[in-house]
Amino acid sequence: MTEAASRPVGVAIVSILAFISGVIDIITGILLIFEANNPEVNASFGGSGGVLAASIGSMILGAIVVVLAYGLWLGREVARMIVTVLQALSLIQSLFLAVAYLGNPVGEWASVVVSAIILILLWTRPASAFFRGGEVTAR
């Protein structure tokens, strides 16, 4: 007996983590606006215009990630494709920086591992069945 595909645990984990990440980006953008008058922050971003651009960018990115997380939760194939492309780009960038950076690239290697785990969880057999809306068979 087969039943309609239910949300796999891996997809639920990725969805929840993406949602949390998006919310953190939004909060970070909001907090950064309040630092626009701080001379040290202005110097880091090339002036108050840079701070404003970075904060708005962070909030927009966060909103997009929240929408994608919701799409993953609902099993939208387009959300899985967009997240796959973004994670693949993130993995390539982090791998490049980890190899190119001769200092202490621990954070970049951690990012490589996280991106790889997300990609694996999104493309397991149960996840693929969930996103197709097809049947899940026990194996």
BALOBA-1460 file (C-alpha; in Angstrom, 3 decimals):
// residues 139
<rec num="1" residu="m" x="0.000" y="0.000" z="0.000"/>
<rec num="2" residu="t" x="1.363" y="3.409" z="-0.936"/>
<rec num="3" residu="e" x="0.396" y="6.747" z="0.486"/>
<rec num="4" residu="a" x="0.836" y="10.296" z="-0.676"/>
<rec num="5" residu="a" x="4.269" y="11.753" z="0.002"/>
<rec num="6" residu="s" x="4.574" y="13.392" z="3.402"/>
<rec num="7" residu="r" x="7.210" y="15.960" z="4.272"/>
<rec num="8" residu="p" x="10.522" y="14.182" z="4.924"/>
<rec num="9" residu="v" x="12.427" y="15.124" z="8.062"/>
<rec num="10" residu="g" x="15.358" y="16.422" z="5.979"/>
<rec num="11" residu="v" x="13.112" y="18.827" z="4.071"/>
<rec num="12" residu="a" x="11.531" y="20.000" z="7.323"/>
<rec num="13" residu="i" x="14.990" y="20.635" z="8.810"/>
<rec num="14" residu="v" x="16.156" y="22.590" z="5.744"/>
<rec num="15" residu="s" x="12.910" y="24.605" z="5.708"/>
<rec num="16" residu="i" x="13.177" y="25.525" z="9.377"/>
<rec num="17" residu="l" x="16.864" y="26.435" z="9.113"/>
<rec num="18" residu="a" x="16.201" y="28.556" z="6.027"/>
<rec num="19" residu="f" x="13.360" y="30.349" z="7.821"/>
<rec num="20" residu="i" x="15.578" y="31.065" z="10.838"/>
<rec num="21" residu="s" x="18.352" y="32.286" z="8.530"/>
<rec num="22" residu="g" x="15.953" y="34.640" z="6.741"/>
<rec num="23" residu="v" x="14.632" y="36.066" z="9.981"/>
<rec num="24" residu="i" x="18.189" y="36.617" z="11.215"/>
<rec num="25" residu="d" x="19.028" y="38.460" z="7.967"/>
<rec num="26" residu="i" x="15.984" y="40.701" z="8.401"/>
<rec num="27" residu="i" x="16.834" y="41.454" z="12.036"/>
<rec num="28" residu="t" x="20.482" y="42.091" z="11.125"/>
<rec num="29" residu="g" x="19.398" y="44.566" z="8.450"/>
<rec num="30" residu="i" x="17.138" y="46.386" z="10.893"/>
<rec num="31" residu="l" x="19.851" y="46.563" z="13.554"/>
<rec num="32" residu="l" x="22.402" y="47.775" z="11.004"/>
<rec num="33" residu="i" x="20.221" y="50.786" z="10.187"/>
<rec num="34" residu="f" x="20.535" y="51.904" z="13.814"/>
<rec num="35" residu="e" x="24.320" y="51.792" z="13.479"/>
<rec num="36" residu="a" x="24.383" y="54.166" z="10.494"/>
<rec num="37" residu="n" x="25.630" y="57.053" z="12.664"/>
<rec num="38" residu="n" x="28.460" y="55.036" z="14.198"/>
<rec num="39" residu="p" x="31.749" y="56.297" z="12.668"/>
<rec num="40" residu="e" x="33.412" y="52.869" z="12.860"/>
<rec num="41" residu="v" x="30.509" y="51.202" z="11.060"/>
<rec num="42" residu="n" x="30.433" y="53.978" z="8.450"/>
<rec num="43" residu="a" x="34.149" y="53.472" z="7.816"/>
<rec num="44" residu="s" x="33.631" y="49.717" z="7.368"/>
<rec num="45" residu="f" x="30.880" y="50.217" z="4.786"/>
<rec num="46" residu="g" x="32.310" y="53.243" z="2.988"/>
<rec num="47" residu="g" x="29.924" y="55.763" z="4.483"/>
<rec num="48" residu="s" x="26.327" y="55.944" z="5.618"/>
<rec num="49" residu="g" x="25.091" y="55.169" z="2.096"/>
<rec num="50" residu="g" x="26.951" y="51.869" z="2.207"/>
<rec num="51" residu="v" x="25.440" y="51.054" z="5.591"/>
<rec num="52" residu="l" x="21.959" y="51.820" z="4.293"/>
<rec num="53" residu="a" x="22.492" y="49.727" z="1.142"/>
<rec num="54" residu="a" x="23.834" y="46.793" z="3.149"/>
<rec num="55" residu="s" x="20.941" y="46.939" z="5.618"/>
<rec num="56" residu="i" x="18.303" y="47.103" z="2.874"/>
<rec num="57" residu="g" x="20.049" y="44.301" z="0.987"/>
<rec num="58" residu="s" x="20.104" y="42.155" z="4.109"/>
<rec num="59" residu="m" x="16.397" y="42.701" z="4.727"/>
<rec num="60" residu="i" x="15.474" y="41.918" z="1.110"/>
<rec num="61" residu="l" x="17.633" y="38.799" z="1.099"/>
<rec num="62" residu="g" x="16.059" y="37.727" z="4.387"/>
<rec num="63" residu="a" x="12.562" y="38.178" z="2.995"/>
<rec num="64" residu="i" x="13.437" y="36.120" z="-0.095"/>
<rec num="65" residu="v" x="14.879" y="33.347" z="2.082"/>
<rec num="66" residu="v" x="11.733" y="33.311" z="4.264"/>
<rec num="67" residu="v" x="9.565" y="32.951" z="1.140"/>
<rec num="68" residu="l" x="11.816" y="30.160" z="-0.167"/>
<rec num="69" residu="a" x="11.661" y="28.398" z="3.214"/>
<rec num="70" residu="y" x="7.877" y="28.477" z="3.057"/>
<rec num="71" residu="g" x="8.023" y="27.130" z="-0.494"/>
<rec num="72" residu="l" x="10.244" y="24.270" z="0.646"/>
<rec num="73" residu="w" x="7.840" y="23.538" z="3.501"/>
<rec num="74" residu="l" x="4.957" y="23.312" z="1.037"/>
<rec num="75" residu="g" x="6.937" y="21.159" z="-1.386"/>
<rec num="76" residu="r" x="7.283" y="23.693" z="-4.193"/>
<rec num="77" residu="e" x="9.734" y="22.433" z="-6.802"/>
<rec num="78" residu="v" x="10.696" y="25.973" z="-7.851"/>
<rec num="79" residu="a" x="11.792" y="26.732" z="-4.266"/>
<rec num="80" residu="r" x="13.927" y="23.575" z="-4.226"/>
<rec num="81" residu="m" x="15.554" y="24.571" z="-7.531"/>
<rec num="82" residu="i" x="16.325" y="28.120" z="-6.393"/>
<rec num="83" residu="v" x="17.728" y="26.911" z="-3.049"/>
<rec num="84" residu="t" x="19.784" y="24.271" z="-4.880"/>
<rec num="85" residu="v" x="21.353" y="26.877" z="-7.165"/>
<rec num="86" residu="l" x="22.039" y="29.254" z="-4.271"/>
<rec num="87" residu="q" x="23.565" y="26.505" z="-2.130"/>
<rec num="88" residu="a" x="25.703" y="25.244" z="-5.009"/>
<rec num="89" residu="l" x="27.018" y="28.777" z="-5.552"/>
<rec num="90" residu="s" x="27.617" y="29.134" z="-1.821"/>
<rec num="91" residu="l" x="29.471" y="25.821" z="-1.750"/>
<rec num="92" residu="i" x="31.686" y="26.836" z="-4.692"/>
<rec num="93" residu="q" x="32.419" y="30.249" z="-3.187"/>
<rec num="94" residu="s" x="33.207" y="28.831" z="0.248"/>
<rec num="95" residu="l" x="35.383" y="26.101" z="-1.231"/>
<rec num="96" residu="f" x="37.312" y="28.681" z="-3.235"/>
<rec num="97" residu="l" x="37.770" y="30.945" z="-0.205"/>
<rec num="98" residu="a" x="38.772" y="28.023" z="2.021"/>
<rec num="99" residu="v" x="41.467" y="26.949" z="-0.441"/>
<rec num="100" residu="a" x="42.600" y="30.480" z="-1.368"/>
<rec num="101" residu="y" x="42.689" y="31.746" z="2.217"/>
<rec num="102" residu="l" x="45.874" y="30.494" z="3.807"/>
<rec num="103" residu="g" x="45.090" y="31.760" z="7.301"/>
<rec num="104" residu="n" x="42.327" y="30.089" z="9.279"/>
<rec num="105" residu="p" x="39.504" y="29.077" z="6.901"/>
<rec num="106" residu="v" x="37.526" y="27.042" z="9.466"/>
<rec num="107" residu="g" x="34.358" y="29.066" z="8.867"/>
<rec num="108" residu="e" x="34.573" y="28.504" z="5.117"/>
<rec num="109" residu="w" x="35.010" y="24.745" z="5.535"/>
<rec num="110" residu="a" x="32.004" y="24.742" z="7.870"/>
<rec num="111" residu="s" x="30.009" y="26.577" z="5.212"/>
<rec num="112" residu="v" x="31.059" y="23.950" z="2.634"/>
<rec num="113" residu="v" x="29.804" y="21.181" z="4.924"/>
<rec num="114" residu="v" x="26.490" y="22.942" z="5.667"/>
<rec num="115" residu="s" x="25.838" y="23.642" z="1.977"/>
<rec num="116" residu="a" x="26.629" y="20.033" z="1.091"/>
<rec num="117" residu="i" x="24.282" y="18.723" z="3.798"/>
<rec num="118" residu="i" x="21.473" y="20.990" z="2.581"/>
<rec num="119" residu="l" x="21.969" y="19.825" z="-1.000"/>
<rec num="120" residu="i" x="21.961" y="16.185" z="0.056"/>
<rec num="121" residu="l" x="18.819" y="16.605" z="2.181"/>
<rec num="122" residu="l" x="16.972" y="18.345" z="-0.660"/>
<rec num="123" residu="w" x="17.798" y="15.609" z="-3.176"/>
<rec num="124" residu="t" x="17.211" y="12.377" z="-1.255"/>
<rec num="125" residu="r" x="14.681" y="9.941" z="-2.665"/>
<rec num="126" residu="p" x="11.970" y="10.849" z="-0.097"/>
<rec num="127" residu="a" x="12.572" y="14.569" z="-0.714"/>
<rec num="128" residu="s" x="12.284" y="14.108" z="-4.475"/>
<rec num="129" residu="a" x="9.018" y="12.205" z="-4.029"/>
<rec num="130" residu="f" x="7.727" y="14.957" z="-1.747"/>
<rec num="131" residu="f" x="8.551" y="17.707" z="-4.229"/>
<rec num="132" residu="r" x="7.050" y="15.729" z="-7.104"/>
<rec num="133" residu="g" x="3.941" y="15.127" z="-4.997"/>
<rec num="134" residu="g" x="4.218" y="11.495" z="-6.001"/>
<rec num="135" residu="e" x="4.098" y="8.243" z="-4.161"/>
<rec num="136" residu="v" x="6.598" y="7.212" z="-1.521"/>
<rec num="137" residu="t" x="7.465" y="3.543" z="-1.485"/>
<rec num="138" residu="a" x="9.233" y="1.793" z="1.347"/>
<rec num="139" residu="r" x="12.584" y="0.273" z="0.445"/>
